[in-house]
Amino acid sequence: MNEDKWIGIDEAADYLGVNKDSIRNWIKKDSDIPAHKIGKQWKFKRSELDEWVKSGKSAIE
């Protein structure tokens, strides 16, 4: 399986072990979460989420 395919908010929330509201809040709060708007949907790459978590920016509640 391609680890770097685009995933949606549901999968990103599962991947990070948080709920979808947390992801939406991070997007709203401009926490530098690597979210990309594709059409009307937010999409993410796992590798970018990994980097973001490692950078410590996900620590913002």
Secondary structure, DSSP 8 states (H G I E B T S, - for coil): --TTSEE-HHHHHHHHTS-HHHHHHHHHTT-----EEETTEEEEEHHHHHHHHHTTGGG--
